[in-house]
Amino acid sequence: MRLFLQLLFRNRLAGFGAVVLGVIVVLAVLTPILPLHPPNETNTANRFLRPLSEGHWLGTDHLGRDLMSRLMWGTRLSLAVGFAAALFAGLAGAAIGVLAGYFGGRIDNVTMRGIDMLMAFPYILLALAIVAVLGPGLMNALIAVAVVNIPFFARNIRGVTAGIVHREFVDAARLSGMGNARILWSEVLPNVVPVIVIAMSTTIGWMILETAGLSFLGLGSQPPQADLGSMLGEARSALITAPHTSIVPGAMILLIVMSVNLLGDGVRDALDPRLRSGAPSRPEATTRVERATAPEATESGLLRLDRLETQFRIGKRVYRAVNGVSLNLSPGECVGLIGESGSGKSVTALSVMGLVASPPGVITGGAVRLDGQDLIGAPYEMLRALRGRRVAYIFQDPLSTLHPLYRIGDQLAEAITAHQPVGRAAARARAVRLLEDVRIPNPAARARAFPHELSGGMRQRVGIAMALANDPDIIIADEPTTALDVTVQAQVLALLDELRRSRGLAILFITHDFGVVSQLCDRVAVMYGGRVVEEGPTTDLLAAPAHPYTRRLIACVPELGGGRRRLAAIPGLPPAVDDLPPGCAFAPRCERAQDACRAGEIALAGKVRKVRCLFPETTP
Ligand SMILES: Nc1ncnc2c1ncn2[C@@H]1O[C@H](COP(=O)(O)OP(=O)(O)OP(=O)(O)O)[C@@H](O)[C@H]1O
């Protein structure tokens, strides 16, 4: 709740809306005890008094009634009707939507066709028809406004529910023996409630306006009772001679609807978890760069990362995800980047092509040089031309990177035409050849399949084919085999190794599996708390790890046939990157740590074997 309020008030307009609406609601609630004239007390001798007249701050109307009093009572009524209509429409629409989306089939068909019929009538005409049948009156206006808004909620919620019911956690609930009612209550509803709240918060303003509209036409509140719409309706005839009688209720409607809408937008942004980590704005096309100067190039290489720093800034917190990483990748070389979850491997990889989402990501220092050319801060068009063509990515879960509604052949062809001026037929033929290259059986037929029709291993091969589509020089593979079983994993690794050798590809391979590293990588860099703590040729590093963290990490790996060896889990937890300790980040978990380790910066020392440790296990 605190986080929600923080996010809400970080959006200044939403905060303004909340304050204005809060004041109006408090005044409306307190109206019966405020020292006001009775709202319906007429005094024709005092007709159309101007604002700031004695005893009547806002003046009087055509019957001499105090406008301030009528405004407060009218606001109270309009707010109550607007909120009640939104609540009614929201609950009824959500109930219909959840049931239709969850049960699908005939229930969905019947209810949604009914909803379609309601939507086929012009909105206001339907409201007028309902009031005509029920008769004029505020309660009937409320019912009419609520009913015409039910389809909006029903359709929205039905769509969200239909998307949720096929998700794995709902299947798991079914498998665990839960009944429909329990699944609806504990699995579906919690996912739908934020959508209902968001839809309600953004429609309350409309409902207040619509009720005011019906009252304006004489179909809502009936004299002498005042709501904002009926006040406007009564003031219509004196619009020119006594404009304040219209301006007062009109300004209040404007204030209420504006503040409700601003607040509703803020609630929507604050409830949307995707917007929580960043300002409610569109992500930038490349990662934002706030770098003072680029460091001097120290070594040459195909891809060279020099003291790269990437942070996430969320409110006042700064997460130093990548904290001065240097790496070198030569043509045909495979470098492994290994470390515990959260050590900054993926953010390092994404920073290379400016793919870290901004906000909240910012590259604050260092350089990424491709053939000597610095890519940090490069124009978007240049990065776009390089992405996929010179540097391609393979991600862990191909199901989330492949478009579910397009055939894989078409997606591959699209990746090709994004960078190469070839026709559709040539791109399709090349797509089939790529599938063949990654050893997919019957590639021509498979090119016509959708991603969900392939097995996990095959999907990952498609991911590799996609990365190869434009003959890149470098592939950055972010845990491409983690989701696969060991046999498929071995096949995919063998394929990557073969492709590397046959095409001279350089590979940056991110993993937390030393077995994979030893199979594939020439060199390996170990990351901890956003920094490289050890680096060197794979065989040397595995045979004699120098950093205590590397040694402990290797000791965590179970060995087949290794007897009843005790698995040594590393005590403690990885550091929070928004609160890194001074000195060595591993010191709090290290049995060799001494005071000097906590005193200050420790350099990555060495030439071929490098280690960032004052008391290494072995001298590299
Ligand atoms: N959008 C974000 N907002 C805030 N912090 C983030 C965001 N993305 C990543 N981080 C933080 O950056 C740090 C590095 O994350 P990263 O994804 O690079 O870790 P990783 O080593 O690749 O882990 P894994 O092996 O689990 O993928 C983590 O502490 C993570 O919490």
The ligand as an ORCA input file, in Angstrom:
! r2SCAN-3c Opt
* xyz 0 1
  N      14.449     -3.439    -14.398
  C      15.204     -3.555    -13.297
  N      14.988     -2.753    -12.249
  C      15.752     -2.845    -11.137
  N      16.746     -3.704    -10.973
  C      17.002     -4.543    -11.972
  C      16.240     -4.529    -13.183
  N      16.734     -5.493    -14.006
  C      17.746     -6.081    -13.322
  N      17.900     -5.511    -12.106
  C      18.890     -5.869    -11.083
  O      20.164     -5.888    -11.685
  C      20.937     -6.929    -11.118
  C      21.548     -7.767    -12.209
  O      20.501     -8.469    -12.899
  P      20.814     -9.496    -14.082
  O      19.509     -9.836    -14.729
  O      21.895     -8.977    -14.938
  O      21.352    -10.755    -13.261
  P      21.856    -12.137    -13.849
  O      23.207    -12.346    -13.291
  O      21.708    -12.181    -15.331
  O      20.842    -13.128    -13.142
  P      20.082    -14.417    -13.769
  O      21.136    -15.486    -13.852
  O      19.052    -14.732    -12.736
  O      19.520    -14.007    -15.080
  C      20.029     -7.730    -10.193
  O      20.297     -7.372     -8.860
  C      18.655     -7.286    -10.584
  O      17.820     -7.297     -9.455
*
